[in-house]
Each structure stands twice: as C-alpha cells, then as structure tokens.
Amino acid sequence: MPRTTGGIATHRRHKKLLDKARGFRGARNHIYSVARDNLRHALAYGFAGRKLKKRNYRALWIARINAAAKANEISYSRFIGGLKKANITIDRRVLANIALNDPNGFASIVSMAKSKLA
C-alpha cells in the first residue's frame, strides 16, 4: 500500500499561517518555521498590548484630571474623594474630556466636590 503524505492539507495549513504573517520583514513572512514562531510572538504581544492600552489610557486620564484639578487648587486625590462624597459618578474618561474641552464645566464639578469636603 502506498504511503500518503497529506501534502495538500499541509500546504493549505502553511499557506494560511503565511498569509497571517504578511507584512513581516525578511524570512519572517515566507519561511514557514520562522513565520510560525514570529506569528506566535506577534499574537501574544497583541493580546498583552490590548490590556496595556487600557492601563495607559487610564494613566493619561488621571494625569489630565490631576493637572486640571491643580489649576482649580485641589489635589487629585481630594478631588476624587470629594466626588465620591457628593455621589457624583462620572468616570475618569469623561472627567478628562471635560477638563480638556470645558474648563468652566470642570471648575463647577470641582466646586461641588470641594463643598462636600469642607
């Protein structure tokens, strides 16, 4: 009985992986064994990067809120504490956007937070 190699299935499997490796430089996009390893790393870094992006944006929002709060003569931590006491539930993304685009609106939010601290 002749031996079967499964060449068509292997070729399709390799081609599918090499298509995903398009855009990689050098041997990474056309040599299967190299592409496989680099694609595995790329997918892992992409997964981790999606988590890091959320962390980095939160840090940016906090920095913007802190700068705007300092301009209104209150520290970031006291401002957030005042918001919690005043039962104002605005997330940091929206607060940073208000601080950046509407300084007067942010100042009114700060005054509400300050009134609950005193």
FENGIWO-V301090 format. One record per backbone hydrogen bond with DSSP energy under -1.0 kcal/mol. CO is the residue of the C=O (numbers start at 1). NH is the residue of the N-H. If there is no record, write none. Layout:
co | nh
CO | NH
CO | NH
This chain:
co | nh
6 | 10
7 | 11
8 | 12
9 | 13
10 | 14
11 | 15
12 | 16
13 | 17
14 | 18
15 | 19
16 | 20
17 | 21
19 | 22
21 | 24
25 | 28
26 | 29
27 | 30
27 | 31
31 | 35
32 | 36
33 | 37
34 | 38
35 | 39
36 | 40
37 | 41
38 | 42
39 | 43
40 | 44
41 | 45
42 | 46
43 | 47
44 | 48
45 | 49
46 | 50
47 | 51
48 | 52
49 | 53
51 | 55
52 | 56
53 | 57
54 | 58
55 | 59
56 | 60
57 | 61
58 | 62
59 | 63
60 | 64
61 | 65
62 | 66
63 | 67
64 | 68
65 | 69
66 | 70
67 | 71
69 | 74
70 | 73
75 | 79
76 | 80
77 | 81
78 | 82
79 | 83
80 | 84
81 | 85
82 | 86
83 | 88
84 | 87
91 | 95
92 | 96
93 | 97
94 | 98
95 | 99
96 | 100
97 | 101
98 | 102
102 | 106
103 | 107
104 | 108
105 | 109
106 | 110
107 | 111
108 | 112
109 | 113
110 | 114
111 | 115
112 | 116
114 | 118
